[in-house]
Amino acid sequence: MPTQRERRDSKRVSCMLVCPFELMKLVDRSTVKLTKASGHAINRSVRGMLLLLPEPVHKRQVVEIQVPSEARKKQGTKLVEVCWTRPIPVNARVKMYLAGTRFFFELPTPGQSPQAH
């Protein structure tokens, strides 16, 4: 079985960014619950990001995150797919969740053409 380092094909860079995110959860056949919160980006690569989230997520779940951009002054919207998740106990009642994600693509900023990306 490959080690973590062998599975990665690109270098991870540490970062400490606050990233607002939105989760959609299916409540029943006709109802979806939208949750808005903020998480933290721990590190990133060209293909994905390690997030620390206050909400549980599931493998293959799609999450919309807002990531500050160094190139642009506005935040970029990215869709990521959760590849794995681990609960992190903070205290007896509170858990946070580490989530390894991979990028799908970056959504265009409102008022900007998709060709500008």
C-alpha positions in Angstrom: 0.0 0.0 0.0 1.5 3.4 -0.9 2.4 5.8 1.8 0.8 9.3 2.0 3.8 10.9 0.3 3.8 8.4 -2.6 0.0 9.0 -3.3 0.6 12.7 -3.8 1.7 13.9 -7.2 2.2 17.5 -6.3 3.8 19.4 -3.4 1.6 20.7 -0.5 2.2 24.2 0.7 1.2 25.3 4.2 -1.4 28.0 4.4 -3.7 29.4 7.1 -6.7 30.8 5.4 -10.2 31.3 6.7 -12.5 30.0 4.0 -16.3 30.6 4.1 -18.1 27.5 2.7 -21.6 26.2 1.8 -22.8 22.7 2.3 -26.0 21.2 0.9 -27.5 18.3 2.8 -30.4 16.2 1.7 -33.0 16.2 4.5 -35.6 14.1 2.7 -36.7 13.5 -0.9 -38.0 17.0 -1.3 -35.9 19.1 1.1 -32.3 20.3 1.0 -30.7 22.1 3.9 -28.1 24.8 3.1 -25.4 25.4 5.8 -23.1 28.4 5.6 -20.0 28.5 7.9 -16.3 29.2 7.8 -13.5 26.6 7.9 -9.7 26.8 7.7 -7.4 25.8 4.9 -4.4 24.1 6.5 -2.5 23.4 3.3 -3.0 23.2 -0.5 -1.6 21.9 -3.7 -2.4 22.4 -7.3 -5.0 19.6 -7.1 -6.6 20.1 -3.7 -6.7 21.4 -0.2 -6.8 20.2 3.4 -9.6 21.8 5.3 -10.5 22.0 9.0 -14.3 22.3 9.2 -16.8 22.8 12.0 -19.4 20.6 10.2 -19.1 16.9 9.3 -18.7 16.1 5.6 -18.8 12.8 3.8 -16.6 11.2 1.2 -17.6 12.3 -2.3 -19.6 15.3 -1.0 -19.2 18.5 -3.0 -18.5 21.7 -1.1 -18.4 25.2 -2.4 -15.6 27.3 -0.7 -14.5 30.9 -1.0 -10.7 31.1 -1.2 -8.8 34.4 -0.9 -6.7 35.0 -4.1 -3.3 36.6 -4.1 -3.6 37.5 -7.8 -7.0 39.1 -7.5 -8.4 41.2 -4.7 -11.6 39.2 -4.6 -12.2 35.7 -3.2 -12.5 32.9 -5.7 -15.2 30.3 -5.5 -14.0 26.8 -5.8 -15.9 23.5 -5.9 -14.1 20.7 -4.1 -14.9 17.0 -3.6 -14.2 15.5 -0.2 -11.8 12.5 -0.7 -11.5 11.6 3.0 -12.6 13.0 6.4 -11.5 12.5 10.0 -13.2 13.8 13.2 -10.9 15.8 15.5 -12.2 15.9 19.2 -11.7 19.5 20.5 -13.3 18.7 23.9 -15.9 16.4 25.4 -18.7 18.0 23.4 -17.1 19.6 20.3 -15.6 18.0 17.3 -14.0 19.6 14.2 -13.4 17.7 11.0 -10.3 17.4 8.8 -11.3 16.9 5.1 -8.9 16.1 2.3 -10.4 17.6 -0.9 -9.6 17.8 -4.6 -10.6 20.8 -6.8 -13.2 20.4 -9.5 -12.8 23.8 -11.1 -13.0 27.5 -10.2 -16.3 29.3 -10.7 -16.0 32.7 -12.5 -16.4 35.8 -10.3 -19.7 37.6 -11.0 -19.2 40.2 -13.8 -16.1 38.3 -15.1 -16.2 36.2 -18.3 -15.2 32.5 -17.9 -12.4 33.0 -20.5 -10.5 35.2 -18.0 -9.6 32.2 -16.0 
